[in-house]
Amino acid sequence: MSNSAFQVRKCDVLILGSGGAGLLAALAAYEADPALDILIAVKGLFGKSGCTRMVQGGYNVALSDSDSVENHFMDTVRAGAWLNDQDLAWELVSRAPGCIRRLETVCGAFFDRSPDGEIHQKAFAGQSFDRTVHKGDLTGIELTNRASEQIIRRGIPVLEERRAIALLPDSGAGGRVAGSMLLDIRSGEFTAVNAKCTLLATGGGPTFYKYSACAQELATDGMAMAWEAGADLCDMEMVQFHPTGILTGEGLQITGTLLEEGLRGAGGHLLNGRGERYMERYDPERMERSTRDLVARAGYTEIKEGRGTENGGVFIDVSHLGADFVRKNFRGMVDRCADLGFDLAGAPVEVSPTAHYMMGGAKIDTGCRTSLPGLFAAGEDAGGTHGANRLGGNGVANSTVFGEVAGREMAAEAGGAPFESFDRGSAEASVEEALAALGDGTLLIPSAPRSRS
Ligand SMILES: Cc1cc2nc3c(=O)[nH]c(=O)nc-3n(C[C@H](O)[C@H](O)[C@H](O)COP(=O)(O)OP(=O)(O)OC[C@H]3O[C@@H](n4cnc5c(N)ncnc54)[C@H](O)[C@@H]3O)c2cc1C
C-alpha cells in the first residue's frame, strides 16, 4: 500500500459513533426510509463504547400531569445561565416525552416503575420537579443495549474500531461534506466513505484534563473534524465539571469516575476536610441540590483554599440515609465503591470535581444541520442546547432526542439525492497526515494540529 492508499465505500447516510445520538439516528433514518444505505462507523466497540453506556442517574423528561415541558424548559435555561440556544432547548424538552416512549415501545427499554405502574422519576439537582427517568443507577446500559439490539435486528451495518479522522469535502465547488476518512484501528487500513449525509455523533470527552469522568476512547474528535472542515462551532470555552468524581489515588485511571448526582438528589451531604457542609457558604437554599457548575466550583474552592481532605478532595456522605436505602437505590454506586475499597452505604467517600461534558460543539439548527451542507451533528458533538451548564439528566435526553431528529432529517435529504464524489486530494492528504503523525514509529506523539481549511 502506498502512503496515501485507501479503499472507497459508498452509503447514503454515514453515522460516526454509536452512543445515544448515533444509535437513535440510525433507527430514525431506517424508520423514515428502510431502503436507505445506512452505515455506522465506531471508534470503540459497538454497544460498548462512549458515555451513553456510562449514564448512571437517568433521563430528564416531563411526563407527570404535575410537571410540564415549560417547567423543564425553564429549569434548562436557568441552569444554562440563559446562554442556551433557546430553540434547541425547546426542541429538547418538547421532544423528550415522545423519545422516551419510543425507547420503551420500539427498543424495549425497561425503566424503574412506581407501585402504581407509572415510570418512576427521581430527583436530580437543579430541577423544579423530580423528572429523571432511570433504570436503577445504571440507566445507560439499558438504553444502549436495547437500542443496539434494534440496530442488529434491522441489519444496519456497523464498522467497529474505525476512527473517523477527517471529513471529506466534495470534489466540486459546493462546499458540501461528502463523507469521512476512517482508520481501521486494528489493521491500520484506511477507508474513504463517500456519503450523501454525514452525522457527527462521536460524543464529547474532555479526557485531556487530569481527572475526567468520560469514556477514555473519546477525545472530542467530532468537534476537531468539524473545525478542520470549516464548520461553525459555539460555546467551546465552557466545559462542565461534575462535582463528585471518586478519588482513588494519583495516576489511577479510575480516579475521576463518577458517583452519580442522584446521591445528592436523595439527600447526600458534601463535607469538607473539617466535616463542614460547605454548600451552606455557596447556595444555602438548595445546598447539595444546587446545579453542578455551582457545586463543582464550591468543591474546587474548598480544596484550593485549604479546607479539602488530605488527598486533595472533599467527601460525599450518604450514610445518614440508611444503609438499606442506599444499597437498594444505588446498587451500582455501592458496588463500584466496594470494588475500590470504599463503603458508600456506611461512610463518607472522597471525591473531587472531574471533567465531564463539553458544553460547546458544532453549531446546529433545530434539524441538526451544521453550517456545512451534508454535515449534521447530534449529541455531545453539537453545542448550544445547554448554555453554560447542562442539567444532570439532560445529556442523554439531548443525545437521543437530537439523534432521532438528525436521523429523520438525513433520511429526507439523502433519499433520492445524487452522490457528490469526495475530493481525492483531500482524502489523500488526510491519510498522509495520519501516517506522518506516527513519525518513524518510535515516537507516538501527534504532530501539530492541522490549520483550518
Ligand atoms: C460517567 C457518566 C455518567 C453520566 N450520567 C449521565 C446521566 O445520568 N444523565 C445524563 O443525562 N447524562 C449523563 N452523562 C452524559 C451522557 O452520557 C452524554 O451526554 C451522552 O450520552 C452523550 O451521547 P453521545 O451519543 O453524544 O456520545 P457517546 O455516548 O459518548 O458516544 C460517542 C460514540 O462515538 C464514538 N467515537 C468517538 N470518536 C469517534 C471517531 N473519531 N470516529 C468514530 N466514532 C467515534 C465512540 O466510540 C462512541 O461510540 C454521563 C456521562 C458520563 C461520562
The ligand as an ORCA input file, in Angstrom:
! r2SCAN-3c Opt
* xyz 0 1
  C     -19.968      8.503     33.873
  C     -21.011      9.299     33.159
  C     -22.305      9.352     33.661
  C     -23.272     10.084     33.015
  N     -24.527     10.098     33.545
  C     -25.493     10.806     32.910
  C     -26.833     10.803     33.419
  O     -27.149     10.178     34.433
  N     -27.760     11.504     32.729
  C     -27.462     12.215     31.594
  O     -28.344     12.830     31.021
  N     -26.208     12.220     31.089
  C     -25.222     11.545     31.718
  N     -23.961     11.545     31.206
  C     -23.712     12.283     29.944
  C     -24.175     11.447     28.762
  O     -23.562     10.199     28.834
  C     -23.811     12.106     27.456
  O     -24.317     13.401     27.460
  C     -24.424     11.409     26.237
  O     -24.589     10.055     26.480
  C     -23.569     11.616     25.019
  O     -24.092     10.817     23.959
  P     -23.420     10.849     22.526
  O     -24.189      9.910     21.684
  O     -23.296     12.261     22.081
  O     -21.927     10.327     22.736
  P     -21.350      8.981     23.363
  O     -22.396      8.192     24.044
  O     -20.167      9.370     24.154
  O     -20.908      8.129     22.085
  C     -19.833      8.522     21.281
  C     -19.569      7.430     20.266
  O     -18.693      7.932     19.261
  C     -17.613      7.030     19.062
  N     -16.490      7.828     18.558
  C     -15.689      8.702     19.216
  N     -14.790      9.240     18.383
  C     -15.026      8.696     17.158
  C     -14.412      8.824     15.886
  N     -13.363      9.646     15.679
  N     -14.886      8.079     14.857
  C     -15.936      7.212     15.025
  N     -16.552      7.054     16.233
  C     -16.107      7.796     17.271
  C     -17.412      6.395     20.411
  O     -16.683      5.191     20.310
  C     -18.879      6.196     20.828
  O     -19.420      5.064     20.204
  C     -22.961     10.799     31.836
  C     -21.672     10.757     31.331
  C     -20.704     10.020     31.977
  C     -19.321     10.000     31.422
*
